[in-house]
Amino acid sequence: MTLEHPSSYAASAPERPAIVMGATGKVVTYGQLEDRSNRVAHLLRSLGLGVASHVAVLLENRDEYFEIMYGALRAGVYVTPINWHLAPAEAAYVIEDCGAGALFASGDLGEVIEHLGTVGTAIEGIAVGGGLAGFADYAALVDAQPSSPIEDECEGSWMFYSSGTTGRPKGIKPPNIGGPLGAPSSFVALARGLYSCSEQTVYLSPAPLYHAAPAGWTNAIHRLGGTAVIMDRFDPLETLALIERHRVTHVQFVPTHLVRLLKLREDERARYDLSSLEVVIHAAAPCPPEVKRAALDWLGPIVHEYYSGSEGAGFCAIGPEEWLAHPGSVGRSLLGSVHVLDEDGHELPPSSEGQIWFEAPNRFEYHGDPEKTASAYNDRGWSTLGDIGFVDAEGYLYLTDRASNMIISGGVNIYPREVEDALIGHPLVADVAVIGVPHPDMGEAVRAVVELADDAEAPTNLDTTLIDYCREHLSRFKCPTSVVVVAALPRLPSGKLAKRLLPPEASAAQLT
């Protein structure tokens, strides 16, 4: 059996770069990663954390993230990365809910840590890269540990928390833990088979590592012996500069990244040599078809897409040529048959819209929430991510929207995504979210919440301008009847809109 683990490359190519930090150029080799992750594994055992224990990680994108993550995973531990943009009360909820026995937290996040309440002191707190009151010093603890592997090393697992776009997030707990270290995984096989990832891969990660996709993909690259270039935060020009500087072969974006790259002037995009790129992947949120087409025109036939979720319920993928033949599709299912059901659970024929269900090969559970776990499965054992869409006669899946986003106006179902895809094409619009707001006669009215382009000069009749533009592309009943401008939409780095963080004026009732 081939060992799929960074330790394999620490033995065969210890000086090979495993990690390059984009902002500083700091390099961490496979040999250094092996040394430090072994020490972290010993540290966890010294704290009494055995197989199936839990640790929480509250860190920005920094190189220590990887040694902590691999140390915990090789100790057979559940690892819960925490969004450091969360309010202290939200972070405290995740730390407590996951049952963390240790919290690794950045010394630069002192303001968040100070307001965690008793959570930060009720478990073992370890400060990384700076001091935190009541926390032990990470460097001192790790330096005191042996660099050899622990005797009982085995595979741990992630326990990510759902994005919490509308309510409190829930931990997604995989069913298995403690298997042989470096055993082949389906995700690594997908990275190798679908996208030709290998020891020669240089992968750019422009998103926060607390999200499932950046964490999972960098992990897959390291299990295949490639190099991961890590950005502190996304910046469109810096992204292009890093691709040129490090001869990046693979990169993954969310649609918001693509939109912002495409909003750059043509001369700005032409300034950089992107010829090393072999594969551009996008996922995590719906991509407007015109944005996808523009990306293909710019980058060539190397733009791929997949559709999945942290739960691992289903995986669809589509290549560039396939997409041009099936524009708007997210591909065909690769991990189990896909079904589209009506509200009564009956299977619908091709091209009929309904809720999407997968015959998932593995089950998952929402940590501590059996009711939510049960709602994710039907009586046939199929699971859903809560999305609405249809499958065509060739088996290609098309997403319409999420069931929870549906607007019911005058008894008519309206899905925001279609309206958002139309409005994002207007030159005044940098970002848009379409929501339903209370209306005295219609029940709900359609509203566009708009972030304007940086150099846009909004006309006095902006509402009319955008509504008329939408009506040129869609049926009148689907189009917004009001427009609210905000400085910035509260999107998570995954590209998803956090509706709970919209300002009150954005969701205020429409009175007429």
LOPA-73182 format. One record per residue (C-alpha): x, y, z. Coordinates in Angstrom, 2 decimals. Each point is the difference from the previous one (the first is absolute). Layout:
BEGIN
NODE        x        y        z
NODE        X        Y        Z
...
END
This chain:
BEGIN
NODE        x        y        z
NODE     0.00     0.00     0.00
NODE     1.34     3.43    -0.99
NODE     0.29     2.34     2.98
NODE    -1.92     3.23    -0.62
NODE     1.47     2.23     2.67
NODE     2.53     2.87     0.27
NODE     2.28    -2.26     2.05
NODE     0.64    -2.04    -3.15
NODE     1.55     3.06    -1.71
NODE     1.86     0.99     3.16
NODE     1.87    -3.27    -0.48
NODE     0.47     0.18    -3.78
NODE     0.33     3.76    -0.57
NODE     0.52     1.77     3.35
NODE     1.17     3.28    -1.60
NODE    -2.98     0.30    -2.33
NODE    -2.24     3.00     0.85
NODE    -3.27    -1.12     1.51
NODE    -1.22     3.51     0.79
NODE     0.86     3.44    -1.34
NODE    -1.55     2.99     1.75
NODE    -1.00     2.41    -2.73
NODE     0.41     3.26     1.94
NODE     3.45    -0.70     1.44
NODE     1.42    -2.70    -2.25
NODE     0.75    -2.18     3.04
NODE     0.51    -3.65    -0.98
NODE    -0.78    -3.05     2.15
NODE     1.51    -3.22    -1.36
NODE    -1.45    -3.47     0.33
NODE     2.80    -0.86     2.43
NODE    -0.82     2.97     2.21
NODE    -3.73    -0.75    -0.15
NODE     0.67    -3.59     1.09
NODE     2.15     1.11     2.94
NODE    -2.51     2.55     1.27
NODE    -3.14    -2.07    -0.51
NODE     1.54    -2.91     1.90
NODE     0.69     2.34     2.90
NODE    -3.60     1.23    -0.05
NODE    -1.26    -3.60     0.10
NODE     2.17    -0.67     3.07
NODE    -1.31     3.21     1.59
NODE    -3.59    -1.12    -0.44
NODE     0.72    -3.35     1.59
NODE     1.73     1.76     2.92
NODE    -3.21     2.00     0.50
NODE    -2.00    -3.22     0.23
NODE    -1.58     0.32    -3.45
NODE    -0.35    -3.45    -1.53
NODE    -1.62    -1.35    -3.14
NODE    -3.42     1.63    -0.70
NODE     0.73     2.95     2.30
NODE    -0.69     3.49    -1.33
NODE     2.16     3.08    -0.53
NODE    -1.05     3.45    -1.22
NODE     2.20     2.24    -2.14
NODE    -0.54     3.77    -0.06
NODE     2.73     1.24    -2.32
NODE     0.46     2.27    -2.99
NODE     1.73    -1.39    -3.09
NODE     3.47    -0.62     1.46
NODE     2.53    -2.78    -0.38
NODE    -0.55    -1.37     3.53
NODE    -3.51    -0.92    -1.06
NODE     1.34    -2.95    -1.99
NODE     2.26    -1.49     2.67
NODE    -2.85     0.20     2.52
NODE    -2.48    -1.48    -2.44
NODE     2.26    -2.88    -1.07
NODE     1.07    -0.62     3.59
NODE    -3.61    -0.35     1.08
NODE    -1.03    -2.08    -3.02
NODE     2.89    -2.46     0.51
NODE    -1.04    -0.29     3.65
NODE    -3.45    -1.23    -1.05
NODE    -1.72     3.17     1.23
NODE    -3.01     1.93    -1.30
NODE     1.13     3.45    -1.16
NODE    -2.45     2.91    -0.03
NODE     1.29     3.14    -1.75
NODE    -1.85     3.12     1.14
NODE    -0.82     3.06    -2.07
NODE     1.98     2.76     1.72
NODE    -2.42     2.59    -1.42
NODE    -2.70    -1.32     2.33
NODE    -1.19     2.10     2.91
NODE     1.48    -1.28     3.31
NODE    -3.33    -1.50     1.07
NODE    -0.26    -1.91    -3.30
NODE     3.58    -1.30     0.28
NODE    -0.61    -1.00     3.62
NODE    -3.07    -1.96    -1.06
NODE     2.00    -2.06    -2.54
NODE     2.86    -0.64     2.45
NODE    -2.40    -1.19     2.67
NODE    -2.30    -1.92    -2.33
NODE     2.80    -2.02    -1.62
NODE     1.30    -1.10     3.41
NODE     3.53     1.24    -0.63
NODE     2.62    -1.19     2.46
NODE     2.48     2.58    -1.30
NODE    -0.29     3.32    -1.79
NODE     2.85     1.22    -2.22
NODE    -0.52     3.74    -0.40
NODE     1.96     2.78    -1.67
NODE     1.67     2.57     2.22
NODE    -1.26     2.62    -2.47
NODE    -3.62    -0.85     0.82
NODE     0.15     1.16     3.59
NODE    -3.14     2.10    -0.25
NODE    -2.05    -3.04    -0.99
NODE     1.63    -2.18     2.67
NODE    -0.60     2.55     2.75
NODE    -3.74    -0.19    -0.60
NODE    -0.36    -3.78    -0.19
NODE    -1.16    -0.09     3.61
NODE     0.88    -3.14     1.93
NODE     0.46    -2.10    -3.14
NODE     3.58     1.14    -0.50
NODE     0.97    -1.05     3.54
NODE    -2.14    -3.14     0.33
NODE     2.22    -1.85    -2.51
NODE     3.72    -0.02    -0.74
NODE     0.73     3.30    -1.74
NODE     3.16     0.21    -2.16
NODE     1.10     3.34    -1.47
NODE     1.66    -0.01    -3.42
NODE     2.29     2.81    -1.12
NODE    -0.51     2.26     3.01
NODE    -1.16     0.02     3.58
NODE    -3.59    -0.34     1.19
NODE    -1.04     0.35     3.63
NODE    -0.51    -3.43     1.56
NODE     1.34    -1.83    -3.05
NODE     3.18    -2.07    -0.17
NODE     2.67     0.92    -2.57
NODE    -0.25    -2.22    -3.07
NODE     3.66     0.18    -1.06
NODE     1.31    -0.90     3.45
NODE    -2.39    -2.95     0.36
NODE     0.75    -1.41    -3.46
NODE     3.77     0.48     0.20
NODE     0.03    -2.13     3.17
NODE    -1.56    -3.01    -1.77
NODE     1.77    -2.83    -1.92
NODE     0.13     0.23    -3.80
NODE    -0.58    -3.73    -0.51
NODE    -3.48    -1.33    -0.87
NODE    -2.32    -0.95     2.86
NODE    -0.40    -3.76     0.45
NODE    -3.74    -0.10    -0.63
NODE    -0.30     2.40    -2.93
NODE    -3.08    -0.42    -2.18
NODE    -2.25     2.11    -2.18
NODE    -2.10     2.66     1.66
NODE    -2.65     2.03    -1.77
NODE    -1.41     3.46    -0.46
NODE    -3.17     1.04     1.74
NODE    -0.99     3.12    -1.88
NODE    -2.92     2.15     1.01
NODE    -2.63     1.05    -2.51
NODE     0.22     3.61    -1.12
NODE    -2.83     1.23     2.17
NODE    -1.35     2.34    -2.69
NODE    -3.44     0.11     1.61
NODE     0.48    -1.42     3.49
NODE     2.45    -1.71     2.31
NODE     2.45    -2.32    -1.74
NODE     0.06    -3.72     0.65
NODE     2.99    -2.33     0.12
NODE     0.20    -2.49    -2.86
NODE     1.37    -3.17     1.56
NODE     1.41    -2.66    -2.33
NODE    -0.81    -3.60     0.92
NODE     3.51    -1.47     0.07
NODE     3.21     0.91     1.82
NODE     3.16    -1.81     1.05
NODE     0.83    -1.82    -3.24
NODE     3.54    -0.69    -1.25
NODE     2.09     3.10    -0.57
NODE     0.17     0.91    -3.68
NODE    -2.67    -2.43    -1.15
NODE    -1.36     0.94    -3.46
NODE    -2.97     2.36     0.06
NODE    -2.66     0.74    -2.59
NODE     0.71     3.73     0.12
NODE     3.69    -0.44    -0.78
NODE    -1.00    -2.35    -2.82
NODE    -2.28     2.70    -1.40
NODE     2.80     2.59     0.15
NODE     2.32    -2.36    -1.84
NODE    -2.47    -1.42    -2.49
NODE    -2.11     3.04    -0.85
NODE     2.56     2.78     0.19
NODE     3.34    -1.79    -0.52
NODE     1.40     1.09     3.37
NODE     3.43    -1.53     0.72
NODE     3.41     0.64     1.53
NODE     0.50     2.67    -2.69
NODE    -3.12     1.94     0.96
NODE     0.35     3.56     1.29
NODE    -3.37     0.88     1.50
NODE    -1.07     3.54     0.90
NODE    -2.44     0.31     2.89
NODE    -1.50     3.52     0.14
NODE    -2.64    -0.67     2.66
NODE    -0.05    -0.43     3.80
NODE     1.18    -3.40     1.18
NODE    -2.87    -0.30     2.47
NODE    -2.28    -0.87    -2.92
NODE    -0.42    -3.58    -1.14
NODE     1.15     0.48    -3.62
NODE     3.32     1.82     0.67
NODE     0.80    -2.33     2.90
NODE    -0.97    -3.12    -1.89
NODE     1.76     0.91    -3.24
NODE     3.29     1.05     1.58
NODE    -0.13    -3.25     1.97
NODE    -0.54    -1.98    -3.22
NODE     2.90     1.80    -1.71
NODE     2.32    -0.90     2.88
NODE    -1.13    -3.63    -0.06
NODE     1.06    -0.03    -3.65
NODE     3.33     1.75     0.61
NODE    -0.75     3.38    -1.60
NODE     0.60     3.54     1.20
NODE    -2.70     2.29     1.42
NODE     0.38     3.78    -0.32
NODE    -2.11     1.66     2.70
NODE    -1.39     3.52    -0.21
NODE    -0.79     1.98     3.15
NODE    -3.13     1.31    -1.68
NODE    -1.30     0.29    -3.52
NODE     1.11     2.94    -2.09
NODE    -0.53    -0.22    -3.78
NODE     3.29     1.58    -1.10
NODE     2.05    -1.86     2.61
NODE    -1.65    -3.24    -1.13
NODE     1.26     0.53    -3.54
NODE     3.44     1.03     1.27
NODE     0.32    -3.20     2.07
NODE    -1.06    -2.18    -2.93
NODE     2.78     1.53    -2.07
NODE     2.64     0.02     2.79
NODE    -0.47    -3.61     1.11
NODE    -1.05    -1.51    -3.34
NODE    -3.26    -1.15     1.51
NODE    -1.60    -2.93    -1.81
NODE    -3.29    -0.33     1.89
NODE    -2.22     2.53     1.78
NODE    -3.45    -0.11     1.53
NODE    -2.34     2.96     0.13
NODE    -3.50     0.78     1.15
NODE    -2.16     1.89    -2.52
NODE     0.51     3.28     1.86
NODE     3.75    -0.33    -0.66
NODE    -0.67    -0.49    -3.71
NODE    -2.30     3.02    -0.09
NODE     2.65     2.21     1.61
NODE     2.74    -1.28    -2.29
NODE    -2.17     0.65    -3.04
NODE    -0.79     3.53     1.25
NODE     3.72     0.84    -0.31
NODE     0.91     2.05    -3.05
NODE     1.21    -2.03    -2.97
NODE     3.46     1.59     0.20
NODE     0.26    -1.02     3.67
NODE    -0.83    -3.61    -0.82
NODE     2.36    -0.02    -2.98
NODE     2.90     1.18     2.16
NODE     0.59    -3.48     1.47
NODE     1.23    -3.26    -1.53
NODE    -2.61    -2.64     0.82
NODE     1.32    -2.60    -2.43
NODE     0.89    -2.45     2.80
NODE    -3.68    -0.49     0.85
NODE    -1.27    -3.46    -0.86
NODE    -3.23    -0.15     2.02
NODE    -2.26     2.71     1.44
NODE    -2.70    -1.39     2.28
NODE    -3.01     1.82     1.40
NODE    -2.58    -1.20     2.49
NODE    -1.74     0.83     3.31
NODE    -2.69     2.29    -1.45
NODE    -1.98     0.34    -3.24
NODE     1.90     1.66    -2.84
NODE    -1.99     2.22    -2.38
NODE     0.30    -1.49    -3.50
NODE     1.24     3.27    -1.52
NODE     2.78     0.15     2.58
NODE     1.00    -3.58    -0.81
NODE    -0.03     0.71    -3.73
NODE     2.16     3.12     0.50
NODE     2.47    -2.02     2.10
NODE     0.26    -2.62    -2.77
NODE     0.53     2.71    -2.62
NODE     2.82     1.48     2.10
NODE     1.75    -3.08     1.40
NODE    -0.80    -2.54    -2.68
NODE    -1.51    -3.50     0.31
NODE     1.51    -0.70     3.41
NODE    -2.89     1.16     2.21
NODE    -1.61    -2.86     1.93
NODE    -2.86    -0.07     2.47
NODE    -1.23    -2.33     2.67
NODE    -2.99    -0.08     2.33
NODE     0.11    -1.58     3.43
NODE    -0.27     0.91     3.67
NODE     1.88    -0.41     3.24
NODE    -2.37    -2.85     0.79
NODE     1.43    -2.05    -2.86
NODE    -3.50    -0.69    -1.29
NODE     0.56    -0.27    -3.72
NODE     2.69     1.30    -2.33
NODE    -0.66     1.30    -3.50
NODE     2.64     1.28    -2.39
NODE     0.12     1.53    -3.46
NODE     2.89     0.88    -2.29
NODE     0.26     3.03    -2.29
NODE    -1.05    -1.69    -3.25
NODE    -2.88    -1.76     1.76
NODE    -1.18     3.29     1.46
NODE    -0.02     1.73    -3.38
NODE    -2.22    -2.83    -1.22
NODE    -2.15     0.21     3.16
NODE     0.25     3.65     1.13
NODE    -1.13     0.57     3.55
NODE     0.44    -3.62     1.09
NODE     2.13    -1.02     2.99
NODE     0.67    -3.39    -1.59
NODE    -0.87    -3.62     0.53
NODE     0.14    -1.84     3.29
NODE     3.19    -1.98     0.66
NODE    -0.73    -1.40     3.47
NODE    -3.51    -1.40    -0.26
NODE    -3.19     0.38    -1.99
NODE    -1.80     3.35     0.17
NODE    -3.77     0.28     0.32
NODE    -2.40     2.92    -0.28
NODE    -3.10    -0.31     2.18
NODE    -3.18     2.00     0.37
NODE    -1.41     1.19     3.33
NODE    -1.64    -3.39     0.57
NODE     3.22    -1.94    -0.61
NODE    -0.93    -1.22    -3.47
NODE     2.76    -0.18    -2.60
NODE    -0.36     2.50    -2.82
NODE     0.76    -0.57    -3.70
NODE     2.99     1.64    -1.73
NODE     0.02     3.81    -0.12
NODE    -2.62     0.28     2.77
NODE     0.95     2.21     2.91
NODE     0.01    -1.29     3.57
NODE     2.20    -0.69     3.00
NODE     3.30    -1.76    -0.70
NODE     0.84    -3.25     1.80
NODE     3.06    -2.25    -0.25
NODE     0.58    -3.68     0.61
NODE     3.01     0.88     2.14
NODE     2.61    -2.74     0.55
NODE     0.72     1.22     3.54
NODE    -2.28     1.23     2.74
NODE     0.72     3.01     2.17
NODE    -1.62     1.52     3.05
NODE    -0.45     3.50     1.32
NODE     1.80     0.00     3.34
NODE    -2.45     0.05     2.89
NODE    -3.02     0.55    -2.24
NODE    -1.76    -3.28    -0.87
NODE    -3.06     1.89    -1.26
NODE     2.01     1.93    -2.59
NODE     1.87    -3.19    -0.93
NODE    -3.30    -1.79    -0.58
NODE    -1.29     2.86    -2.18
NODE     3.04    -0.36    -2.30
NODE    -1.09    -3.53    -0.98
NODE    -3.22    -1.41    -1.40
NODE    -1.58    -3.41     0.56
NODE     2.11    -1.47    -2.81
NODE     3.25     1.09     1.62
NODE     0.66     2.73    -2.56
NODE     1.48     3.24     1.27
NODE    -0.48     3.63    -0.99
NODE     1.88     3.27     0.33
NODE    -3.28     1.90    -0.27
NODE     0.46     1.15    -3.59
NODE    -2.59     0.30    -2.75
NODE     0.68    -0.87    -3.62
NODE    -0.54    -2.48    -2.81
NODE     1.84    -2.70    -1.95
NODE    -0.13    -0.07    -3.79
NODE    -0.40    -3.11    -2.14
NODE     3.79    -0.51    -0.12
NODE     0.35     0.04     3.78
NODE     1.38     3.54     0.37
NODE    -1.10     1.81     3.14
NODE    -1.09     3.64    -0.01
NODE    -0.46     1.95     3.23
NODE    -2.83     2.47     0.31
NODE     0.47     1.14     3.61
NODE    -0.19    -1.14     3.58
NODE    -3.42    -0.99     1.31
NODE     0.50     2.32     2.97
NODE     0.56     3.00    -2.32
NODE    -3.28    -0.32    -1.87
NODE    -2.16     3.14    -0.12
NODE    -3.77    -0.44    -0.16
NODE    -1.56     3.14    -1.45
NODE    -3.71    -0.01    -0.71
NODE     0.03    -3.80     0.21
NODE     2.74    -0.31    -2.65
NODE     3.33    -1.67     0.77
NODE     3.02     2.13    -0.95
NODE     3.60    -1.15     0.35
NODE     2.49     2.82     0.69
NODE     2.93    -1.52    -1.87
NODE    -1.55     0.56    -3.43
NODE    -0.55     3.69     0.81
NODE     3.51     0.38     1.45
NODE     1.53    -1.54    -3.13
NODE    -1.79     2.61    -2.10
NODE     0.89     3.04     2.11
NODE     3.71    -0.84     0.45
NODE     0.44     0.71    -3.69
NODE    -0.81     3.71     0.44
NODE     3.18     2.15     0.00
NODE    -1.12     1.92     3.11
NODE    -0.25    -3.21     2.05
NODE     2.99    -1.51     1.82
NODE    -2.10    -2.45     2.02
NODE    -3.68    -0.66     0.55
NODE    -2.25    -2.03     2.24
NODE    -3.70    -0.45    -0.67
NODE    -2.23    -0.59     2.99
NODE    -3.67    -0.08     0.90
NODE    -1.34     2.71     2.29
NODE    -3.43     0.26     1.64
NODE    -2.71     1.63    -2.15
NODE    -3.58     0.76     1.16
NODE    -1.70    -1.29    -3.15
NODE     2.43    -2.47    -1.63
NODE     1.27    -1.67     3.16
NODE     3.56     0.52    -1.18
NODE     1.52     2.40    -2.50
NODE     3.22    -0.50    -1.93
NODE     2.83     2.36     1.00
NODE     3.49     0.40    -1.44
NODE     2.68     0.90     2.53
NODE     2.85     1.44    -2.03
NODE     3.68     0.76     0.54
NODE     1.10     2.47    -2.64
NODE     3.18    -0.28    -2.05
NODE     2.92     2.00     1.38
NODE    -0.03     2.62    -2.74
NODE    -3.76     0.03    -0.54
NODE    -1.93     3.26     0.13
NODE    -3.50    -1.02     0.89
NODE    -2.74     1.89    -1.88
NODE    -2.78     1.59     2.00
NODE    -2.41    -2.53    -1.50
NODE     2.11    -3.05     0.91
NODE    -3.07    -2.01     1.04
NODE    -1.64     0.48    -3.38
NODE     3.24    -0.59    -1.89
NODE     0.66    -3.39     1.62
NODE    -3.62    -1.14     0.00
NODE    -0.37     0.84    -3.70
NODE     3.28    -1.80    -0.73
NODE    -1.27    -3.09     1.79
NODE    -3.26     0.12    -1.97
NODE     2.01    -0.13    -3.22
NODE     1.25    -3.45     1.04
NODE    -2.75    -1.55     2.13
NODE    -3.76    -0.18     0.37
NODE    -1.41     3.08     1.70
NODE    -1.35    -1.90     3.03
NODE     3.49    -1.25     0.89
NODE     1.64     3.42     0.03
NODE     0.56     2.13     3.10
NODE    -2.47     2.70     0.90
NODE     2.52     1.82     2.21
NODE     3.76     0.49     0.19
NODE     2.15     0.70     3.08
NODE     3.66     1.00    -0.31
NODE     2.46    -1.14     2.70
NODE     3.71     0.71     0.37
NODE     0.84    -3.71    -0.11
NODE    -2.03    -3.18     0.02
NODE     0.74    -2.26     2.99
NODE     1.35    -2.92    -1.98
NODE     1.95    -2.73     1.69
NODE     3.37    -0.75    -1.62
NODE    -1.66    -3.12    -1.40
NODE    -2.08     2.31    -2.18
NODE    -3.23    -0.66     1.87
NODE    -2.15     2.89     1.14
NODE    -0.48     0.27     3.78
NODE    -3.55     1.35    -0.07
NODE    -0.06     0.29     3.77
NODE     2.67     2.73    -0.31
NODE    -1.87     2.19    -2.48
NODE    -0.68     3.49     1.41
NODE    -3.58     0.58     1.21
NODE    -0.82     2.36    -2.87
NODE     0.80    -2.73    -2.51
NODE    -2.75    -2.30     1.25
NODE    -2.53     2.57     1.18
NODE    -3.56    -0.58    -1.13
NODE    -1.21     1.50    -3.28
NODE    -3.14     1.91     0.86
NODE    -1.48     0.53    -3.43
END
